[in-house]
Amino acid sequence: MSNFLERATVPADWHGKRLDQALELLLPQAGIRERRRAWEHYIVLVNGYPRPKGYRVQAGQELSLCALEATAVEEIPTQVPEGVRVVGQKSGFMAAVLKPAGVHSATIAGRPGLTVEGALPALWPGQHARLLNRLDLPTSGLVLVALSEEAEARYKELENAGQVEKTYLALVLGDVSEPFTVARALDTADRKKVRVRDHDDYSFLRRTSVEPLLRFQDTGTTLVRVKITMGARHQIRAHLAAVGYVIVGDPLYGVGTEGERMYLHHVRVSLPEFETMVVPEWSEWDQWGLDKETI
């Protein structure tokens, strides 16, 4: 017998509300003070995962309550890595998940640790949810999820047609003064480090377009916007390093740049039916004068 007391789906016009406000869907007779005390009596879950009062809900997510006294500890989902959260969703079609640096995108047999792919059943219990792209372990940002087989096929169709635009922010060593594009072919054979060839790739889908946003003279670095379409393994890291602009903190393509983190973040994804963005936690967004229009 299920211990879940109530369930409700977040409608489109409730997108972005605090979870304690959205509990009105489950507790329509309760005032805001009562709803804020719900955490004293229930496990409050969003798509099957416990969330705090201030969590911002997304359209299409499922809210549910489970009585504390009826819940064993092992029943609470624990397969969602810390920092992984849904940041955009079009119900029944596609969603975007924030992957923090240090968390693997995909689950690989024999490799320990929590992953974004392993979190999908908890984030969308009982639904079709499939990873559409991956990010390197030290890269943070958006990972797309298909919420139907049709969406999965549609994404591949759009990507092959060059209609998926992926925008990254990167902090690189050096002074980037004007935009440029790197088109050199990549050798992504099964080795740790991708090799950059001397000739250009025949496909326009493998190009890396770079544009400077902010130049920091005190540190000798530049914040750049990077755009790709289909992309390949390590494409941005390898292309930037090949033309002399190593990403700050890149432990593989940089020499002496290792640090606490690598400054590469998938900030925005755009396709005809879906678009979303999430800024990196390392950015001083307001101080830098950046906004959604800038990116």
Backbone bond lengths (Angstrom), bond angles and torsions (degrees), N, CA, C in turn:
res aa  C-N    CA-C-N  psi(-1)  N-CA   C-N-CA  omega(-1)  CA-C   N-CA-C  phi
1 M - - - 1.461 - - 1.528 110.17 -
2 S 1.325 118.47 132.85 1.457 121.86 -177.12 1.514 111.23 -72.77
3 N 1.333 115.60 142.34 1.460 121.20 175.91 1.528 112.16 -90.19
4 F 1.332 118.36 -2.01 1.442 120.97 -179.72 1.524 110.00 -74.12
5 L 1.331 116.35 128.66 1.453 121.80 -174.76 1.523 112.30 -88.31
6 E 1.307 116.67 -43.72 1.454 121.36 -177.48 1.525 109.00 -143.43
7 R 1.322 115.10 155.01 1.461 121.01 174.65 1.530 108.03 -140.62
8 A 1.322 116.15 147.08 1.461 120.69 177.13 1.523 108.58 -155.19
9 T 1.323 116.42 151.34 1.462 122.36 178.38 1.522 109.67 -104.20
10 V 1.318 116.45 134.98 1.466 121.44 -178.49 1.532 109.51 -71.90
11 P 1.340 118.39 120.19 1.469 120.20 178.17 1.527 111.35 -75.52
12 A 1.314 115.46 165.75 1.471 120.25 -175.39 1.520 112.89 -59.08
13 D 1.345 117.01 -38.28 1.464 118.84 -176.54 1.531 113.23 -78.68
14 W 1.355 116.96 0.43 1.463 120.47 175.28 1.530 111.22 -103.35
15 H 1.316 116.64 2.47 1.476 122.17 -179.29 1.534 109.89 -56.53
16 G 1.331 116.96 128.08 1.459 121.51 177.32 1.511 115.91 92.63
17 K 1.335 117.71 -5.34 1.459 120.25 178.01 1.531 110.81 -69.78
18 R 1.337 115.90 152.24 1.461 120.07 171.43 1.526 109.16 -65.15
19 L 1.331 115.45 149.48 1.457 119.63 -177.80 1.526 112.01 -62.25
20 D 1.357 117.75 -38.09 1.467 118.21 179.61 1.527 111.50 -66.04
21 Q 1.339 117.88 -27.19 1.465 120.75 173.57 1.526 110.79 -74.92
22 A 1.336 115.70 -42.11 1.462 120.69 -177.42 1.524 112.51 -66.91
23 L 1.331 117.65 -18.58 1.466 120.15 178.08 1.527 112.15 -62.20
24 E 1.319 117.23 -10.85 1.466 119.97 174.50 1.526 110.70 -59.11
25 L 1.345 116.10 -26.86 1.466 119.93 177.33 1.522 111.43 -64.72
26 L 1.341 116.53 -32.01 1.457 121.49 -178.75 1.522 112.39 -97.01
27 L 1.337 116.02 -30.43 1.463 121.30 -176.34 1.524 109.08 -126.13
28 P 1.331 117.82 68.33 1.468 121.07 -172.85 1.529 114.35 -63.23
29 Q 1.331 117.50 -23.17 1.458 120.22 -178.65 1.523 113.02 -88.29
30 A 1.331 116.36 -9.55 1.464 120.22 -175.30 1.526 111.33 -88.97
31 G 1.335 115.74 142.82 1.447 121.10 174.40 1.522 110.06 -80.19
32 I 1.336 116.61 174.24 1.456 119.73 -176.90 1.521 111.53 -62.17
33 R 1.336 118.79 -36.41 1.466 120.09 179.16 1.520 111.26 -64.16
34 E 1.333 116.78 -40.60 1.467 120.37 178.42 1.529 110.84 -66.48
35 R 1.320 115.55 -39.44 1.459 118.51 -179.48 1.522 110.96 -66.08
36 R 1.325 117.17 -36.59 1.461 119.97 178.66 1.521 112.26 -68.63
37 R 1.326 116.88 -21.41 1.468 121.01 177.72 1.527 111.84 -90.46
38 A 1.321 116.27 -0.93 1.470 119.49 -178.20 1.518 111.45 -58.89
39 W 1.350 117.15 -30.54 1.467 120.88 -178.22 1.535 112.11 -67.19
40 E 1.336 116.97 -14.58 1.469 120.08 176.79 1.522 111.89 -77.68
41 H 1.340 115.85 -19.33 1.466 120.25 -174.31 1.528 113.92 -120.62
42 Y 1.331 116.63 -18.19 1.459 119.73 -174.62 1.533 111.26 -133.55
43 I 1.323 114.56 158.60 1.449 121.39 160.12 1.525 104.97 -86.74
44 V 1.326 117.58 120.31 1.466 121.56 -179.61 1.525 107.02 -99.50
45 L 1.327 116.02 117.39 1.461 120.60 -172.71 1.525 111.96 -116.56
46 V 1.325 114.99 145.31 1.457 122.88 172.74 1.523 106.56 -120.41
47 N 1.330 115.87 117.05 1.471 120.83 -174.61 1.524 111.12 52.67
48 G 1.339 115.66 37.97 1.454 121.15 174.92 1.507 115.58 83.65
49 Y 1.339 117.87 5.03 1.461 120.26 -177.58 1.528 110.05 -122.18
50 P 1.346 119.00 132.16 1.463 121.72 -178.45 1.529 112.00 -60.34
51 R 1.327 115.85 134.53 1.458 120.78 179.51 1.530 110.50 -133.14
52 P 1.344 118.37 152.38 1.463 121.49 -179.97 1.519 112.38 -81.00
53 K 1.332 116.52 173.85 1.469 122.23 -176.13 1.521 112.65 -59.76
54 G 1.325 116.86 -38.57 1.453 120.33 -174.25 1.518 114.86 -84.77
55 Y 1.325 118.28 0.69 1.474 121.64 179.17 1.527 109.71 -59.77
56 R 1.336 116.89 136.41 1.467 121.81 179.02 1.527 110.04 -92.00
57 V 1.323 116.39 118.83 1.465 120.14 -175.55 1.522 110.34 -78.45
58 Q 1.331 114.46 158.47 1.460 122.48 179.48 1.525 109.17 -117.67
59 A 1.323 116.18 146.03 1.462 120.61 177.66 1.522 110.38 -56.13
60 G 1.330 116.43 134.82 1.464 121.62 178.40 1.512 114.61 92.65
61 Q 1.339 118.13 -12.43 1.459 119.73 178.79 1.540 110.21 -72.60
62 E 1.329 115.30 152.13 1.460 120.54 178.48 1.524 110.28 -99.88
63 L 1.326 116.34 126.28 1.453 122.13 176.10 1.518 108.69 -100.02
64 S 1.323 116.58 142.03 1.458 119.90 177.95 1.515 110.15 -151.24
65 L 1.330 115.29 157.75 1.456 123.18 178.25 1.515 108.98 -120.37
66 C 1.318 116.16 140.63 1.459 121.19 175.86 1.524 107.53 -134.15
67 A 1.352 116.29 125.32 1.457 120.49 -176.66 1.524 110.84 -60.45
68 L 1.326 117.10 133.13 1.458 121.60 -178.32 1.517 112.48 -58.22
69 E 1.341 116.02 -44.83 1.461 118.69 -175.24 1.515 113.02 -68.33
70 A 1.334 116.95 -17.01 1.469 119.87 -178.53 1.522 112.22 -100.64
71 T 1.326 117.07 4.53 1.456 120.67 -172.63 1.509 111.78 -109.14
72 A 1.299 116.51 119.82 1.463 120.59 173.29 1.516 108.33 -79.04
73 V 1.313 117.71 150.54 1.456 121.22 -177.50 1.520 111.57 -57.91
74 E 1.329 115.65 -39.57 1.459 118.11 -176.26 1.522 112.83 -69.84
75 E 1.349 118.09 -12.48 1.452 120.17 179.67 1.525 112.09 -79.21
76 I 1.336 117.33 -19.02 1.453 120.47 -179.52 1.518 108.34 -76.63
77 P 1.338 117.85 125.48 1.461 119.50 -178.14 1.524 111.96 -58.20
78 T 1.312 116.32 133.84 1.467 120.55 -179.14 1.522 111.54 -124.73
79 Q 1.323 117.65 9.36 1.454 119.15 -174.03 1.528 113.82 -91.36
80 V 1.321 118.10 6.94 1.459 120.89 177.74 1.521 109.23 -95.97
81 P 1.334 118.47 117.31 1.463 120.59 -179.09 1.528 111.40 -62.35
82 E 1.311 116.03 151.59 1.451 120.88 178.57 1.521 110.24 -60.27
83 G 1.313 116.33 132.44 1.461 121.61 178.57 1.510 114.70 92.82
84 V 1.332 117.69 -16.17 1.469 120.43 178.47 1.528 108.64 -77.52
85 R 1.318 116.30 126.96 1.468 119.98 179.94 1.526 110.33 -154.08
86 V 1.327 115.52 155.74 1.457 121.54 177.31 1.528 108.46 -79.02
87 V 1.334 116.91 127.87 1.460 120.61 -177.82 1.532 112.75 -116.58
88 G 1.316 117.46 -5.42 1.460 121.14 176.98 1.516 109.68 -167.96
89 Q 1.331 116.05 146.15 1.468 118.25 -177.69 1.514 110.71 -158.95
90 K 1.329 115.23 138.39 1.454 122.58 168.92 1.514 105.52 -117.71
91 S 1.310 115.59 107.54 1.464 121.60 -169.78 1.527 112.46 -51.45
92 G 1.331 115.34 130.98 1.454 121.88 177.74 1.511 114.18 78.30
93 F 1.338 117.21 -2.47 1.465 119.37 -177.17 1.526 111.84 -121.98
94 M 1.316 117.47 -68.68 1.449 120.19 -172.01 1.518 110.64 -153.97
95 A 1.331 115.48 155.59 1.459 121.37 176.72 1.519 108.64 -141.46
96 A 1.318 115.33 163.73 1.458 121.76 176.30 1.516 108.57 -125.51
97 V 1.331 116.12 134.78 1.461 123.01 -178.59 1.528 108.52 -117.91
98 L 1.318 116.14 138.87 1.461 120.21 173.93 1.518 109.14 -82.11
99 K 1.341 116.38 123.04 1.464 122.30 174.41 1.528 108.57 -104.94
100 P 1.319 117.71 117.72 1.461 118.79 176.54 1.533 110.93 -73.18
101 A 1.319 116.46 159.21 1.461 120.64 172.37 1.523 108.35 -62.03
102 G 1.339 116.13 142.40 1.460 120.41 179.23 1.510 114.69 91.63
103 V 1.326 117.44 -1.38 1.473 122.32 177.35 1.528 107.84 -112.98
104 H 1.326 116.89 131.53 1.463 120.88 178.29 1.529 110.45 -73.13
105 S 1.319 116.48 143.63 1.464 121.17 176.08 1.525 111.25 -72.65
106 A 1.329 116.21 -52.66 1.464 121.49 -172.18 1.522 111.97 -106.86
107 T 1.318 114.53 153.59 1.463 121.86 175.46 1.522 108.85 -89.49
108 I 1.329 116.48 126.02 1.462 121.92 179.25 1.523 108.75 -122.85
109 A 1.301 116.23 131.36 1.468 120.98 -178.00 1.521 110.65 -55.37
110 G 1.321 115.75 132.05 1.451 121.02 177.43 1.513 114.49 88.38
111 R 1.354 117.18 -8.59 1.465 119.68 178.43 1.527 108.80 -100.76
112 P 1.320 118.10 118.78 1.460 120.78 -176.84 1.527 112.00 -75.02
113 G 1.322 115.50 166.54 1.457 120.63 175.35 1.512 113.40 105.61
114 L 1.339 114.95 155.78 1.457 121.42 178.51 1.525 110.03 -76.76
115 T 1.322 116.39 150.02 1.458 122.18 -178.31 1.527 110.37 -135.54
116 V 1.333 115.78 164.00 1.465 120.03 174.47 1.521 109.86 -64.20
117 E 1.321 116.85 -44.10 1.467 120.25 -179.92 1.517 110.99 -60.52
118 G 1.327 117.14 -39.98 1.458 120.38 178.80 1.511 113.33 -68.40
119 A 1.340 117.26 -18.95 1.461 121.35 -179.66 1.526 113.12 -85.05
120 L 1.336 117.07 -14.19 1.464 119.90 -173.34 1.530 113.65 -59.40
121 P 1.348 120.19 -40.78 1.469 118.76 178.09 1.524 113.12 -62.40
122 A 1.340 117.87 -29.45 1.453 120.85 178.47 1.527 111.39 -78.77
123 L 1.329 115.91 -34.58 1.455 120.01 -179.36 1.529 111.67 -76.80
124 W 1.350 116.86 -33.09 1.474 121.29 178.38 1.527 108.71 -133.07
125 P 1.332 117.60 70.63 1.468 120.19 -176.00 1.527 112.18 -60.96
126 G 1.329 114.68 131.12 1.461 119.99 176.43 1.520 114.18 76.02
127 Q 1.337 118.39 6.07 1.463 120.55 -177.70 1.529 110.77 -112.94
128 H 1.324 114.57 160.42 1.462 120.68 170.97 1.525 106.84 -71.41
129 A 1.320 118.31 120.86 1.464 122.38 178.19 1.520 107.85 -145.25
130 R 1.328 117.52 116.72 1.460 122.33 -176.07 1.527 110.47 -132.08
131 L 1.334 115.75 137.15 1.459 120.56 175.63 1.520 110.70 -64.16
132 L 1.334 116.87 137.86 1.457 121.27 178.04 1.518 112.67 -108.15
133 N 1.308 117.37 -22.88 1.474 120.12 177.53 1.528 108.67 -147.99
134 R 1.305 116.11 164.44 1.462 121.33 179.52 1.518 109.60 -126.81
135 L 1.309 115.62 155.28 1.451 122.31 172.77 1.518 108.52 -121.62
136 D 1.336 116.52 147.41 1.461 120.30 175.36 1.527 109.86 -58.59
137 L 1.314 116.33 156.84 1.467 121.54 -178.90 1.531 112.64 -53.14
138 P 1.348 120.91 -45.67 1.460 119.09 -177.71 1.529 114.76 -83.76
139 T 1.335 117.31 -1.63 1.466 121.62 179.89 1.521 109.85 -91.55
140 S 1.324 116.56 137.45 1.465 120.86 176.81 1.520 109.85 -106.44
141 G 1.334 115.79 168.74 1.456 119.38 173.82 1.505 115.40 124.80
142 L 1.315 115.32 -155.18 1.457 122.91 -168.75 1.525 113.58 -81.82
143 V 1.329 114.20 131.01 1.460 122.08 169.46 1.526 106.53 -120.69
144 L 1.329 116.86 128.41 1.462 120.67 -177.58 1.523 111.68 -89.00
145 V 1.334 114.48 148.15 1.462 121.97 -179.11 1.522 108.90 -131.17
146 A 1.330 116.95 126.55 1.467 121.32 174.66 1.521 108.51 -83.43
147 L 1.325 116.35 132.49 1.469 121.05 -178.86 1.519 112.20 -102.67
148 S 1.316 116.70 11.48 1.470 121.68 174.49 1.519 107.91 -161.62
149 E 1.312 116.19 160.15 1.461 119.93 177.10 1.525 110.59 -64.11
150 E 1.345 116.48 -34.78 1.462 120.47 179.20 1.525 110.60 -64.66
151 A 1.331 116.11 -39.73 1.461 120.36 178.95 1.524 111.24 -66.46
152 E 1.316 115.68 -36.99 1.466 120.59 178.45 1.525 110.51 -62.53
153 A 1.332 116.27 -45.29 1.457 120.94 179.41 1.528 111.31 -68.09
154 R 1.314 116.14 -38.00 1.463 120.92 -179.61 1.533 110.81 -65.23
155 Y 1.319 117.18 -40.35 1.459 120.82 179.21 1.532 110.81 -61.68
156 K 1.320 116.02 -45.89 1.464 119.71 -179.54 1.530 110.80 -62.84
157 E 1.322 116.36 -38.47 1.469 121.22 178.01 1.533 110.25 -62.68
158 L 1.323 116.75 -46.65 1.462 121.30 -179.27 1.527 111.41 -66.88
159 E 1.322 116.60 -39.83 1.463 120.62 -179.17 1.527 110.45 -64.34
160 N 1.329 116.74 -43.81 1.467 120.74 179.27 1.525 112.11 -65.28
161 A 1.341 116.16 -24.69 1.459 120.72 179.34 1.526 111.92 -91.53
162 G 1.318 117.22 2.76 1.460 120.88 179.47 1.508 114.19 73.82
163 Q 1.334 117.46 23.62 1.464 121.35 -177.43 1.530 113.18 -102.42
164 V 1.315 116.67 11.55 1.465 121.33 172.86 1.522 107.20 -109.70
165 E 1.316 116.60 118.31 1.463 120.94 -180.00 1.524 109.13 -109.60
166 K 1.340 115.48 122.94 1.461 121.62 179.93 1.519 108.31 -111.86
167 T 1.319 115.90 123.43 1.461 121.56 -177.63 1.516 109.84 -111.90
168 Y 1.325 115.48 131.62 1.462 122.05 179.69 1.529 109.67 -120.24
169 L 1.321 115.43 155.95 1.453 122.26 166.67 1.520 107.12 -109.91
170 A 1.328 116.45 136.18 1.458 120.49 178.11 1.523 108.87 -139.78
171 L 1.305 115.32 141.26 1.458 121.37 172.98 1.518 106.23 -103.46
172 V 1.348 116.55 118.56 1.459 120.25 -173.99 1.519 111.04 -118.42
173 L 1.315 115.14 155.02 1.458 121.35 174.13 1.520 109.18 -77.62
174 G 1.339 116.91 130.92 1.457 120.27 179.27 1.514 112.03 114.38
175 D 1.304 114.89 167.67 1.464 122.73 -178.41 1.529 109.39 -102.60
176 V 1.329 115.79 103.54 1.465 121.28 177.08 1.525 106.86 -90.97
177 S 1.312 117.62 112.03 1.460 121.08 -173.13 1.523 113.98 -99.17
178 E 1.334 117.43 -20.58 1.465 119.99 -179.22 1.520 110.66 -150.73
179 P 1.338 116.95 159.94 1.473 120.34 -177.92 1.529 111.67 -64.63
180 F 1.328 115.52 153.03 1.465 120.58 174.74 1.518 109.10 -155.50
181 T 1.315 116.05 164.64 1.462 122.31 178.62 1.521 109.28 -127.98
182 V 1.328 116.19 136.59 1.458 121.78 175.92 1.528 107.16 -108.49
183 A 1.336 116.15 123.72 1.463 120.87 -176.59 1.520 112.40 -118.36
184 R 1.304 117.81 6.59 1.468 120.67 -174.37 1.521 112.22 -65.57
185 A 1.319 114.74 141.51 1.465 121.42 -178.18 1.524 110.55 -66.69
186 L 1.313 115.56 152.38 1.456 122.18 -179.33 1.520 110.51 -117.23
187 D 1.313 116.00 138.67 1.463 121.81 173.26 1.528 106.18 -100.49
188 T 1.339 115.94 101.76 1.469 121.30 -176.13 1.526 111.56 -101.59
189 A 1.327 116.97 27.74 1.468 120.49 177.71 1.519 109.44 -56.11
190 D 1.295 115.58 165.26 1.466 122.10 -172.77 1.525 111.74 -66.65
191 R 1.319 114.57 78.52 1.466 120.88 176.31 1.517 107.59 -143.68
192 K 1.328 116.56 162.64 1.457 121.28 -176.07 1.518 112.30 -63.34
193 K 1.328 116.53 -42.12 1.459 121.42 -174.12 1.526 110.40 -113.62
194 V 1.334 116.68 129.51 1.462 121.70 178.83 1.523 109.52 -74.58
195 R 1.333 116.37 137.45 1.466 121.67 178.41 1.525 109.83 -96.22
196 V 1.327 116.11 137.42 1.461 121.84 177.24 1.522 108.37 -98.00
197 R 1.331 116.22 122.41 1.459 121.67 -177.74 1.535 111.54 -77.84
198 D 1.324 116.07 167.57 1.460 121.19 179.66 1.525 112.38 -81.97
199 H 1.334 117.23 -18.47 1.461 120.62 -177.78 1.531 110.44 -105.68
200 D 1.320 115.53 161.46 1.462 120.88 179.90 1.521 111.54 -78.78
201 D 1.323 115.41 152.25 1.465 121.67 175.23 1.528 108.36 -74.84
202 Y 1.316 116.81 141.58 1.461 120.74 -178.93 1.523 111.83 -70.49
203 S 1.343 117.04 -22.45 1.459 120.98 -174.54 1.525 112.03 -94.30
204 F 1.338 116.70 132.35 1.457 120.99 176.41 1.530 111.67 -69.51
205 L 1.332 116.51 -13.66 1.467 120.54 -178.89 1.518 112.53 -73.30
206 R 1.318 118.20 -13.69 1.465 121.70 -175.39 1.529 112.47 -105.87
207 R 1.321 118.05 20.33 1.459 120.85 -178.64 1.528 110.78 -88.55
208 T 1.319 115.80 149.77 1.462 122.12 177.62 1.522 108.04 -119.45
209 S 1.340 116.03 111.44 1.472 121.33 -178.77 1.520 109.67 -99.56
210 V 1.327 116.32 130.55 1.463 122.13 -173.17 1.523 110.19 -125.33
211 E 1.329 115.88 135.71 1.460 120.90 178.61 1.529 109.27 -139.21
212 P 1.344 117.73 128.36 1.464 119.55 179.65 1.525 111.46 -70.93
213 L 1.341 116.18 139.68 1.454 122.00 176.17 1.518 111.39 -110.31
214 L 1.343 116.59 -48.06 1.463 121.76 -178.64 1.517 109.50 -141.70
215 R 1.317 116.74 137.64 1.467 121.06 178.29 1.521 108.44 -113.68
216 F 1.342 116.24 127.50 1.459 122.25 -177.66 1.529 108.58 -108.78
217 Q 1.313 116.37 98.88 1.467 120.58 -175.75 1.523 112.12 -67.61
218 D 1.349 117.20 -31.16 1.464 119.75 -177.02 1.525 112.47 -67.11
219 T 1.335 116.68 -28.87 1.470 120.15 -179.18 1.527 112.56 -109.67
220 G 1.332 116.78 -5.68 1.461 119.73 -178.62 1.516 112.93 66.91
221 T 1.327 116.68 34.10 1.458 121.19 -177.87 1.529 109.99 -126.17
222 T 1.332 115.39 164.36 1.463 121.71 178.19 1.523 109.36 -136.42
223 L 1.314 115.73 133.98 1.463 120.80 171.67 1.515 107.33 -85.96
224 V 1.327 116.94 122.06 1.458 120.91 -177.84 1.517 110.96 -121.38
225 R 1.325 113.88 151.63 1.462 121.08 170.65 1.514 107.36 -98.15
226 V 1.327 116.25 130.41 1.459 121.81 -177.57 1.528 108.71 -121.75
227 K 1.328 116.07 131.49 1.466 120.02 179.23 1.527 110.41 -122.46
228 I 1.337 115.01 134.47 1.453 121.84 174.59 1.521 108.01 -134.74
229 T 1.325 116.59 169.09 1.467 120.42 176.61 1.528 109.35 -109.75
230 M 1.318 117.25 -88.20 1.461 118.73 179.86 1.525 111.13 -74.66
231 G 1.296 117.08 -49.22 1.457 120.46 178.58 1.517 112.92 79.71
232 A 1.321 115.64 158.60 1.461 123.06 176.41 1.526 107.83 -137.76
233 R 1.320 116.05 169.51 1.468 120.60 -177.73 1.537 110.05 -56.78
234 H 1.323 116.05 127.79 1.467 123.81 177.26 1.531 112.98 61.05
235 Q 1.333 118.18 17.53 1.464 119.97 -172.65 1.526 112.59 -54.31
236 I 1.335 117.36 -52.62 1.462 120.02 -176.22 1.522 110.87 -65.70
237 R 1.309 117.20 -45.05 1.462 121.03 -178.76 1.527 111.54 -61.14
238 A 1.333 116.37 -45.31 1.459 120.74 -177.49 1.522 111.66 -71.21
239 H 1.335 117.33 -42.77 1.457 120.53 -179.44 1.523 111.42 -63.90
240 L 1.330 117.75 -44.51 1.460 120.28 -179.38 1.533 111.07 -64.96
241 A 1.315 115.99 -43.43 1.467 119.33 179.74 1.531 111.16 -63.56
242 A 1.344 116.76 -35.44 1.465 121.14 -176.70 1.527 112.45 -66.32
243 V 1.342 116.25 -26.41 1.471 119.10 -179.80 1.532 111.31 -104.37
244 G 1.334 116.49 13.59 1.452 120.31 171.99 1.499 117.24 93.51
245 Y 1.347 117.39 11.66 1.462 120.37 179.98 1.533 109.88 -120.73
246 V 1.315 116.12 80.06 1.465 121.13 -178.93 1.523 109.52 -70.44
247 I 1.315 116.41 139.05 1.464 120.98 176.01 1.526 109.30 -70.29
248 V 1.324 116.40 132.41 1.459 121.24 179.98 1.529 109.55 -58.85
249 G 1.327 115.48 127.33 1.464 120.86 178.40 1.507 114.92 86.96
250 D 1.340 118.25 2.61 1.470 119.56 -179.75 1.530 108.98 -71.92
251 P 1.333 117.55 114.28 1.465 120.60 -176.03 1.518 113.99 -78.99
252 L 1.345 117.43 -9.97 1.459 120.86 -174.28 1.524 112.42 -107.23
253 Y 1.318 117.27 -44.27 1.458 120.68 -175.09 1.529 113.39 -101.33
254 G 1.315 116.54 -5.13 1.449 120.20 178.18 1.514 110.80 -107.69
255 V 1.326 116.46 154.71 1.460 121.89 176.13 1.519 107.11 -112.44
256 G 1.318 116.21 116.64 1.446 120.09 -179.85 1.515 114.07 74.03
257 T 1.353 117.02 19.33 1.468 119.89 -179.67 1.515 112.41 -105.42
258 E 1.343 116.98 2.17 1.450 119.19 -176.85 1.525 110.43 -60.29
259 G 1.320 116.34 139.78 1.449 121.35 178.30 1.511 110.10 -152.19
260 E 1.315 115.56 -159.84 1.454 119.98 -179.12 1.522 111.64 -69.17
261 R 1.339 117.06 -27.00 1.457 119.57 -179.76 1.521 109.32 -156.17
262 M 1.334 114.94 165.68 1.454 121.38 173.50 1.525 108.15 -100.90
263 Y 1.328 116.95 133.98 1.460 121.56 -173.93 1.532 111.73 -91.93
264 L 1.324 114.49 68.66 1.463 122.15 175.39 1.516 107.47 -136.27
265 H 1.337 116.20 126.81 1.470 120.88 -172.98 1.520 110.19 -141.84
266 H 1.323 116.78 127.36 1.469 122.50 175.47 1.525 107.51 -79.47
267 V 1.332 116.09 101.51 1.466 121.05 -168.56 1.525 114.27 -92.76
268 R 1.330 117.07 -31.09 1.470 119.21 -175.96 1.526 110.43 -146.93
269 V 1.334 115.40 145.33 1.459 120.55 171.97 1.517 107.54 -133.08
270 S 1.344 115.50 136.03 1.460 120.96 -177.17 1.523 110.07 -133.92
271 L 1.308 115.66 128.76 1.458 122.46 170.44 1.514 106.85 -143.61
272 P 1.320 119.49 165.74 1.469 119.87 -171.98 1.525 115.24 -52.66
273 E 1.340 117.44 -37.71 1.471 119.18 -175.12 1.520 114.48 -100.15
274 F 1.330 117.78 -1.42 1.468 118.68 -172.49 1.517 110.01 -157.94
275 E 1.324 116.15 138.95 1.465 121.06 175.48 1.522 108.97 -152.05
276 T 1.318 115.80 139.67 1.461 120.09 175.99 1.522 109.05 -158.30
277 M 1.333 115.19 164.94 1.459 119.77 178.26 1.525 109.72 -149.82
278 V 1.321 116.03 157.19 1.462 121.75 174.88 1.525 107.21 -150.63
279 V 1.334 116.25 126.51 1.466 119.98 -175.64 1.525 109.71 -79.27
280 P 1.335 117.20 153.32 1.473 119.75 179.51 1.516 111.40 -72.80
281 E 1.323 115.72 149.25 1.462 119.73 -179.67 1.519 111.46 -71.06
282 W 1.338 118.59 -17.36 1.456 120.86 -179.54 1.526 113.28 -87.01
283 S 1.313 118.33 -5.40 1.466 119.82 -176.83 1.524 111.25 -84.75
284 E 1.336 115.80 145.61 1.463 121.84 171.40 1.530 106.06 -98.72
285 W 1.313 113.69 67.47 1.467 123.48 -168.53 1.526 112.68 -49.74
286 D 1.340 116.00 -54.14 1.463 119.80 -176.30 1.524 111.79 -67.20
287 Q 1.313 116.38 -43.62 1.462 119.68 -178.86 1.521 111.57 -64.49
288 W 1.313 116.93 -31.78 1.450 120.53 -178.71 1.528 112.44 -79.59
289 G 1.334 116.23 -11.62 1.462 120.03 -179.79 1.512 113.11 75.06
290 L 1.320 117.58 23.71 1.469 121.38 179.07 1.512 110.11 -92.41
291 D 1.311 116.38 150.44 1.464 121.67 175.32 1.527 108.49 -148.66
292 K 1.317 116.36 -177.88 1.461 120.30 -176.97 1.518 111.55 -61.29
293 E 1.330 117.07 -33.10 1.457 119.42 -179.55 1.525 110.60 -69.80
294 T 1.349 116.08 -33.57 1.461 120.59 179.63 1.517 111.23 -64.10
295 I 1.349 115.63 -42.50 1.454 120.90 -177.78 1.511 110.53 -84.98
